[in-house]
Amino acid sequence: MKRAGFTMIELIFVIVILGILSAVALPKFIGVSNQAHDAKVKAFVGTLDRTVGPSVWAKSLADGNDGNISADCATLVATYVDTMPSELTDNGDCSFTVAAGKGASKGINFTDGNATTAPKWTLSTTTAGAVQ
């Protein structure tokens, strides 16, 4: 006589094993979304510091503005950044605010350049947008 299915004990073992696997794996994936948003914002800060800042600063020096880029901040993103992360809001003064729920209470602060120092963007753990 052939059996045509699983016994109740076999099904219970499978359910228990799946429960154990989910209990172990679920906590690993809880914070993945926030970590991704944080990484995206940090990468944007790095892009501003390594590519956008020196380019805008060099243009400012060449134009005789002594390295100050505050006058170009309104068009900074449109001119020098291909795509801005959806997590950020451009404040128009070279600083950015991180959207609520996507690394909330953070922002990107800006320190203007001068004749010897390039402009600098830093990730802030407070509600940002502070221009220094």
C-alpha positions in Angstrom: 0.0 0.0 0.0 1.3 3.4 -1.0 1.2 6.5 1.2 0.0 9.7 -0.6 1.1 12.5 1.7 3.0 13.6 4.8 2.3 12.6 8.3 1.3 15.1 10.9 4.6 14.8 12.7 6.6 15.6 9.5 4.5 18.7 8.9 5.0 19.9 12.4 8.8 19.5 12.1 8.8 21.5 8.9 6.7 24.3 10.5 9.0 24.3 13.6 12.1 24.5 11.4 10.6 27.4 9.4 9.7 29.2 12.6 13.3 28.9 13.9 14.7 30.2 10.6 12.4 33.2 10.5 13.1 34.0 14.2 16.8 34.1 13.4 16.6 35.9 10.0 13.9 38.5 10.8 16.0 40.6 13.2 18.7 40.9 10.6 16.4 42.6 8.1 14.6 45.0 10.5 17.0 47.9 10.1 18.1 47.3 6.5 15.9 50.0 5.1 17.2 52.8 7.4 20.8 51.6 6.8 20.2 52.0 3.1 18.8 55.5 3.5 21.8 56.5 5.7 24.3 55.0 3.2 22.7 56.9 0.4 22.9 60.2 2.2 26.5 59.6 3.3 27.4 58.8 -0.3 25.8 62.1 -1.4 27.9 64.0 1.2 31.0 62.3 -0.2 30.0 63.2 -3.8 29.6 66.8 -2.7 32.9 66.9 -0.9 35.0 65.1 -3.5 33.6 66.3 -6.8 31.1 69.1 -6.6 32.9 71.2 -4.0 36.3 71.4 -5.7 34.7 72.1 -9.1 32.5 74.9 -7.7 35.4 76.2 -5.6 37.8 76.3 -8.6 35.2 78.1 -10.7 34.7 80.7 -7.8 38.4 81.3 -7.6 38.7 81.7 -11.4 35.7 84.2 -11.3 37.5 86.2 -8.6 35.0 85.4 -5.8 37.8 84.3 -3.4 36.5 80.8 -3.1 33.1 81.7 -1.7 30.4 79.7 -3.4 27.4 81.0 -1.4 26.1 82.9 -4.5 26.0 79.7 -6.5 24.1 77.6 -4.0 20.7 78.2 -5.5 21.8 76.5 -8.7 24.2 74.1 -7.2 22.1 70.9 -7.4 20.6 71.8 -10.8 24.1 72.5 -12.3 26.4 70.1 -10.7 24.4 67.1 -9.4 22.8 64.7 -11.9 20.3 63.2 -9.4 19.7 64.1 -5.8 18.6 61.4 -3.4 14.8 61.4 -2.7 15.7 61.4 1.0 17.0 65.0 0.8 15.4 68.4 0.5 17.6 71.2 -1.0 17.4 74.2 1.3 18.8 76.5 -1.5 21.7 77.6 0.7 24.0 74.6 0.0 22.5 72.7 3.0 20.1 69.8 2.9 17.5 68.4 5.2 16.8 64.6 5.4 13.2 63.7 5.0 11.3 62.4 8.0 11.4 58.7 8.4 14.4 58.3 6.2 17.1 59.0 8.7 15.0 61.7 10.4 16.6 64.4 12.4 19.6 64.6 10.2 20.8 66.9 7.6 23.8 68.1 5.6 25.5 71.2 6.9 27.6 73.5 4.7 30.8 75.5 5.4 31.7 77.9 2.7 35.1 78.0 1.1 37.6 80.8 1.0 40.8 81.5 -0.9 42.7 78.6 0.7 40.0 76.1 1.7 37.4 74.4 -0.4 33.8 74.3 0.7 32.8 71.4 3.0 29.6 69.5 3.6 29.2 67.4 6.7 26.5 65.0 7.8 24.7 66.3 10.9 22.9 64.3 13.6 20.6 67.2 14.4 18.0 68.7 12.2 20.3 70.3 9.7 20.3 73.0 7.3 22.8 75.1 9.3 25.1 77.0 7.1 28.4 77.8 8.9 
